[in-house]
Amino acid sequence: MDSTKIKAAANKALIAAHPQYHAWSSQRQETFRATMDQTAENRIDAVLLNDLLGIQCTAENAEDIWDDLPLSELNKLNWAKLLTTGIGDDLIMLNESMAESTSLLDFETLYDYDYDDHLFQERANKEQSPDYHPCDYYALRFSRWARLIIGDQFYYATLYSLAGYLTDELEEKGSDFIQTLIPHEYVDGKNHGKPAKGGFLWDIEVKANGLEKHLDELKHRWYHYQHQRWLELSQAHCQQPPAMYFQDVDQHGEQHLNIIFSNENALKQVRWRYFLADCNALQGNLAQVAELEAQELAKAEQWLQQTHQDILANFDPKVVKLRKKRKIVMAPGALDGLLKEGEDD
């Protein structure tokens, strides 16, 4: 990918966003990149679409054109867009929603951002359910998507806590193992695709050769096992020395990293403006993560095997447990991204 052409397009786009951009101080430029309004962003998108993909458009329709592009076209655009939005030495940006009038510049460290989000989630949960029980804070309960420049190259990154990474791996590998224990498939239900207010119904049923309720019980217990392990691992790791691990990920030719932080203290030592430098100062041996992952997977597989046997021996599918049923309504276009990804694959 021609980085020179991408940089030139980004510089031209920033001038389109504001003609005085290159006359400003570096601090003012950074603030503009992090806080620009939608109008300026649309001007940037129009220039990038024209210069990098040869698509003629205006600021008024650039957003719609961008959203309709196939995933295969987005890499060079995302690289250039990062040069117009990122902050700090590595031009990092979070691909996450933030409150209005808030940007990454409002948080010095990863911990500042993550703890603020934890408080927001707790308030939202309390508002939705008055009897909600508050949760203690542990680092990166939810992984974060980021983009940054490493060695003059564009990278996608996923930021994890060590506990979060391990339980994510449990979820993925556990689903495969459950499939071997109770083979099953997903089929369209009788109401799938029917029009509903605001979109259409999402009605997918599971077929498991008569063991549907056994499968449901196994998945229900598995969900609680994962949550419990995340909590136990978070508690265990918070007492460990702060560390960070880089893991290269194969993403269909994209440059992608998992960046794994041991605990809250590691987040406190990584500043957004000096992200890579601070991470490098904490870098540990990835083999330690691989060893922990193997231990957790072995433990989880044994748990699933024993739980499966217990369900087959003792579970009564005729006893109906009271669980809240949900009707899922999908908005029009909600699956477009998945469909585009399927086409590319």
C-alpha positions as CSV (number, residue, x, y, z in Angstrom):
1,M,0.0,0.0,0.0
2,D,1.5,3.4,-1.0
3,S,2.0,5.2,2.3
4,T,3.2,8.4,0.5
5,K,-0.1,8.7,-1.4
6,I,-2.1,8.0,1.7
7,K,-0.2,10.7,3.7
8,A,-0.7,13.2,0.9
9,A,-4.4,12.5,0.7
10,A,-4.7,13.0,4.5
11,N,-2.9,16.3,4.4
12,K,-5.1,17.5,1.6
13,A,-8.2,16.4,3.5
14,L,-7.1,18.3,6.6
15,I,-6.8,21.5,4.6
16,A,-10.3,20.9,3.2
17,A,-11.5,20.4,6.8
18,H,-10.0,23.8,7.8
19,P,-7.7,25.9,5.5
20,Q,-5.6,27.1,8.4
21,Y,-4.8,23.6,9.8
22,H,-1.1,23.5,8.8
23,A,-0.5,27.0,10.2
24,W,-1.6,25.9,13.7
25,S,0.6,24.7,16.6
26,S,0.9,20.9,16.9
27,Q,-1.3,21.0,20.1
28,R,-4.1,22.9,18.3
29,Q,-3.9,20.5,15.3
30,E,-4.2,17.5,17.7
31,T,-7.3,19.1,19.4
32,F,-8.9,19.7,16.0
33,R,-8.3,16.1,14.9
34,A,-9.8,14.7,18.1
35,T,-12.8,17.1,18.3
36,M,-13.8,18.1,14.8
37,D,-17.5,18.3,14.0
38,Q,-19.4,16.2,11.5
39,T,-19.2,18.9,8.8
40,A,-15.4,18.9,8.9
41,E,-15.3,15.1,9.0
42,N,-17.5,14.9,5.9
43,R,-15.2,17.3,4.0
44,I,-12.3,14.9,4.9
45,D,-14.2,11.9,3.7
46,A,-15.0,13.4,0.4
47,V,-11.3,14.2,-0.3
48,L,-10.1,10.7,0.8
49,L,-12.7,9.0,-1.4
50,N,-11.7,11.0,-4.4
51,D,-7.9,10.9,-4.0
52,L,-7.6,7.2,-2.9
53,L,-10.5,5.5,-4.7
54,G,-11.3,7.9,-7.5
55,I,-14.8,8.3,-6.3
56,Q,-16.2,11.7,-7.1
57,C,-18.5,13.0,-4.3
58,T,-19.4,16.0,-2.1
59,A,-19.2,16.5,1.6
60,E,-23.0,16.1,1.6
61,N,-23.0,12.5,0.3
62,A,-19.6,11.3,1.3
63,E,-20.8,9.6,4.5
64,D,-23.4,7.5,2.6
65,I,-20.9,6.5,-0.1
66,W,-18.3,5.5,2.6
67,D,-20.8,3.4,4.4
68,D,-21.7,1.4,1.3
69,L,-18.1,0.5,0.4
70,P,-17.0,-3.2,0.5
71,L,-14.6,-4.1,3.3
72,S,-11.8,-4.7,0.8
73,E,-11.8,-1.0,0.0
74,L,-11.6,0.3,3.6
75,N,-8.0,-0.4,4.6
76,K,-6.4,2.5,2.8
77,L,-9.3,4.8,3.7
78,N,-9.1,3.9,7.4
79,W,-5.3,4.5,7.3
80,A,-5.7,7.9,5.9
81,K,-8.7,8.7,8.2
82,L,-6.5,7.8,11.2
83,L,-4.0,10.4,10.1
84,T,-6.8,13.0,10.3
85,T,-8.2,11.9,13.6
86,G,-5.5,10.2,15.8
87,I,-3.7,11.7,18.7
88,G,-0.3,11.4,20.3
89,D,3.0,10.0,19.1
90,D,1.2,7.0,17.5
91,L,-1.8,8.8,16.2
92,I,-4.0,6.4,18.2
93,M,-7.8,6.5,18.1
94,L,-10.4,4.4,19.8
95,N,-13.1,3.0,17.6
96,E,-15.6,3.4,20.4
97,S,-18.5,5.8,21.0
98,M,-18.0,8.6,23.5
99,A,-20.2,11.0,25.2
100,E,-21.0,14.3,23.4
101,S,-18.2,16.9,23.7
102,T,-15.8,14.2,25.0
103,S,-12.7,12.9,23.2
104,L,-9.7,10.8,24.0
105,L,-7.9,14.0,25.0
106,D,-10.1,14.2,28.1
107,F,-8.3,11.1,29.5
108,E,-4.6,11.0,30.2
109,T,-4.3,7.2,30.7
110,L,-6.0,4.1,29.6
111,Y,-7.2,3.7,33.2
112,D,-8.8,7.1,33.2
113,Y,-10.9,6.2,30.2
114,D,-11.7,2.7,31.3
115,Y,-12.7,3.7,34.9
116,D,-14.9,6.5,33.5
117,D,-16.6,4.0,31.3
118,H,-17.1,1.6,34.2
119,L,-18.9,4.4,36.2
120,F,-21.1,5.2,33.1
121,Q,-22.0,1.5,32.7
122,E,-22.9,1.2,36.4
123,R,-25.1,4.3,36.3
124,A,-26.9,3.0,33.2
125,N,-27.4,-0.4,34.8
126,K,-28.8,1.2,37.9
127,E,-31.2,3.3,35.9
128,Q,-32.5,0.3,34.0
129,S,-32.9,-1.9,37.0
130,P,-33.3,-0.2,40.5
131,D,-32.3,-3.5,42.2
132,Y,-29.1,-3.8,40.3
133,H,-26.1,-4.8,42.5
134,P,-23.0,-2.6,41.8
135,C,-19.9,-4.4,40.4
136,D,-16.3,-3.7,41.5
137,Y,-14.0,-2.2,38.9
138,Y,-11.5,-4.4,37.2
139,A,-9.4,-3.5,34.1
140,L,-11.0,-3.6,30.7
141,R,-14.1,-5.6,31.4
142,F,-14.9,-5.1,27.7
143,S,-12.2,-5.2,25.0
144,R,-11.7,-2.0,23.0
145,W,-11.0,-1.5,19.3
146,A,-8.3,0.9,18.3
147,R,-6.3,2.1,15.4
148,L,-2.7,3.4,15.5
149,I,0.5,3.8,13.5
150,I,3.4,1.5,14.3
151,G,6.7,2.0,12.4
152,D,5.0,4.1,9.8
153,Q,2.4,1.4,9.2
154,F,-1.3,1.3,9.9
155,Y,-2.5,-1.2,12.5
156,Y,-5.8,-2.3,13.9
157,A,-5.7,-3.3,17.5
158,T,-7.8,-4.9,20.2
159,L,-7.1,-3.8,23.8
160,Y,-7.7,-6.6,26.4
161,S,-7.2,-7.2,30.0
162,L,-5.5,-10.5,30.6
163,A,-8.6,-11.8,32.3
164,G,-10.8,-10.6,29.4
165,Y,-8.5,-12.1,26.8
166,L,-8.5,-15.5,28.5
167,T,-12.3,-15.6,28.9
168,D,-12.7,-14.5,25.3
169,E,-10.6,-17.5,24.2
170,L,-12.7,-19.7,26.5
171,E,-15.9,-18.5,24.8
172,E,-14.6,-19.2,21.3
173,K,-13.0,-22.6,22.0
174,G,-15.9,-23.6,24.4
175,S,-18.4,-23.1,21.6
176,D,-16.5,-25.6,19.4
177,F,-16.3,-28.1,22.2
178,I,-20.0,-27.8,23.0
179,Q,-20.7,-28.6,19.4
180,T,-18.8,-31.9,19.8
181,L,-20.7,-32.7,23.0
182,I,-24.2,-31.9,21.6
183,P,-24.1,-31.5,17.8
184,H,-26.5,-28.8,16.7
185,E,-27.4,-26.3,13.9
186,Y,-29.2,-23.0,13.6
187,V,-32.2,-22.7,11.3
188,D,-34.7,-20.0,10.5
189,G,-37.8,-20.0,12.9
190,K,-41.3,-19.6,11.6
191,N,-41.3,-15.8,12.3
192,H,-37.8,-15.1,11.0
193,G,-37.8,-12.1,8.6
194,K,-41.4,-11.0,9.2
195,P,-42.0,-7.3,9.3
196,A,-42.1,-5.7,12.7
197,K,-42.3,-2.1,13.9
198,G,-38.9,-0.6,13.3
199,G,-37.6,-3.4,11.2
200,F,-38.0,-7.2,11.0
201,L,-38.0,-10.1,13.4
202,W,-34.9,-12.1,14.1
203,D,-36.1,-15.6,14.9
204,I,-33.4,-18.3,14.8
205,E,-34.0,-21.8,16.3
206,V,-31.6,-24.4,17.4
207,K,-31.9,-28.1,16.2
208,A,-30.0,-30.6,18.4
209,N,-31.7,-34.0,17.6
210,G,-34.1,-33.8,20.6
211,L,-31.5,-32.4,23.0
212,E,-32.4,-28.8,22.5
213,K,-33.3,-28.2,26.2
214,H,-30.2,-30.1,27.3
215,L,-28.1,-27.8,25.1
216,D,-29.8,-24.7,26.4
217,E,-29.0,-25.8,30.0
218,L,-25.4,-26.5,29.1
219,K,-25.0,-23.1,27.5
220,H,-26.7,-21.4,30.4
221,R,-24.3,-23.0,32.9
222,W,-21.4,-22.3,30.5
223,Y,-22.2,-18.6,30.4
224,H,-22.1,-18.4,34.2
225,Y,-18.9,-20.3,34.3
226,Q,-17.2,-17.8,32.0
227,H,-18.4,-14.9,34.0
228,Q,-17.1,-16.5,37.2
229,R,-13.8,-17.2,35.7
230,W,-13.4,-13.7,34.5
231,L,-14.1,-12.4,38.0
232,E,-11.7,-14.9,39.6
233,L,-8.9,-14.2,37.0
234,S,-9.4,-10.4,37.4
235,Q,-9.0,-10.7,41.2
236,A,-6.0,-12.9,40.9
237,H,-4.2,-10.7,38.3
238,C,-4.8,-7.4,40.1
239,Q,-2.1,-8.4,42.6
240,Q,0.5,-9.2,39.9
241,P,3.2,-6.7,38.7
242,P,1.9,-4.5,35.8
243,A,2.7,-6.0,32.4
244,M,1.7,-5.8,28.7
245,Y,1.8,-8.3,25.9
246,F,1.7,-7.9,22.1
247,Q,0.2,-10.6,20.0
248,D,0.1,-10.6,16.2
249,V,-3.2,-11.7,14.7
250,D,-3.9,-13.1,11.2
251,Q,-6.8,-10.9,9.9
252,H,-6.9,-11.7,6.2
253,G,-3.9,-9.6,5.3
254,E,-4.6,-6.7,7.7
255,Q,-2.0,-5.6,10.2
256,H,-3.7,-6.5,13.5
257,L,-2.5,-6.7,17.1
258,N,-4.0,-7.9,20.4
259,I,-2.6,-5.7,23.1
260,I,-3.1,-7.4,26.5
261,F,-2.8,-5.6,29.8
262,S,-2.3,-7.6,33.0
263,N,-4.3,-5.4,35.4
264,E,-5.5,-1.9,36.5
265,N,-1.9,-0.8,37.4
266,A,-0.8,-1.5,33.9
267,L,-3.5,0.7,32.5
268,K,-2.5,3.5,34.9
269,Q,1.1,3.5,33.4
270,V,0.0,3.8,29.7
271,R,-0.8,7.3,28.5
272,W,-2.7,7.8,25.3
273,R,-0.3,10.4,23.9
274,Y,2.7,8.0,24.5
275,F,0.9,4.8,24.0
276,L,3.6,2.6,22.4
277,A,6.5,3.9,24.4
278,D,4.6,3.3,27.6
279,C,3.5,-0.2,26.4
280,N,7.1,-1.1,25.5
281,A,8.2,-0.3,29.0
282,L,5.8,-2.9,30.4
283,Q,6.3,-5.6,27.7
284,G,6.3,-9.1,29.0
285,N,6.8,-12.6,27.5
286,L,3.8,-13.6,25.4
287,A,4.7,-17.3,26.2
288,Q,3.3,-16.6,29.7
289,V,-0.1,-15.7,28.3
290,A,0.0,-18.9,26.1
291,E,0.7,-21.0,29.2
292,L,-2.2,-19.4,31.1
293,E,-4.5,-19.9,28.1
294,A,-3.6,-23.6,27.8
295,Q,-4.3,-24.1,31.5
296,E,-7.7,-22.3,31.3
297,L,-8.8,-24.2,28.2
298,A,-7.9,-27.6,29.8
299,K,-9.8,-26.6,33.0
300,A,-12.8,-25.4,31.0
301,E,-12.9,-28.5,28.8
302,Q,-12.9,-30.7,31.8
303,W,-15.7,-28.6,33.4
304,L,-17.8,-28.8,30.2
305,Q,-17.3,-32.6,30.0
306,Q,-18.4,-33.1,33.6
307,T,-21.3,-30.7,33.3
308,H,-22.5,-32.3,30.1
309,Q,-22.5,-35.7,31.8
310,D,-24.4,-34.3,34.8
311,I,-27.1,-32.8,32.6
312,L,-27.5,-36.0,30.6
313,A,-27.9,-38.0,33.9
314,N,-29.9,-35.6,36.0
315,F,-31.5,-32.8,34.0
316,D,-35.2,-33.0,33.5
317,P,-36.2,-31.2,30.3
318,K,-39.9,-31.3,31.3
319,V,-39.2,-28.8,34.1
320,V,-39.7,-25.4,32.6
321,K,-37.4,-22.8,34.1
322,L,-38.7,-19.2,34.1
323,R,-36.4,-17.2,31.9
324,K,-37.3,-14.0,30.3
325,K,-38.2,-14.4,26.6
326,R,-37.0,-11.7,24.2
327,K,-38.3,-10.6,20.9
328,I,-35.5,-9.3,18.7
329,V,-36.3,-6.7,16.1
330,M,-33.5,-5.9,13.6
331,A,-33.4,-2.5,12.0
332,P,-33.2,-2.3,8.2
333,G,-29.6,-2.5,7.0
334,A,-28.4,-3.9,10.4
335,L,-26.8,-7.0,8.7
336,D,-25.2,-5.2,5.8
337,G,-21.8,-5.3,7.4
338,L,-22.0,-9.0,8.0
339,L,-23.3,-9.6,4.4
340,K,-20.4,-7.6,3.0
341,E,-17.9,-9.6,5.1
342,G,-19.4,-12.8,3.8
343,E,-19.1,-11.6,0.2
344,D,-15.4,-10.9,0.7
345,D,-14.7,-14.2,2.3
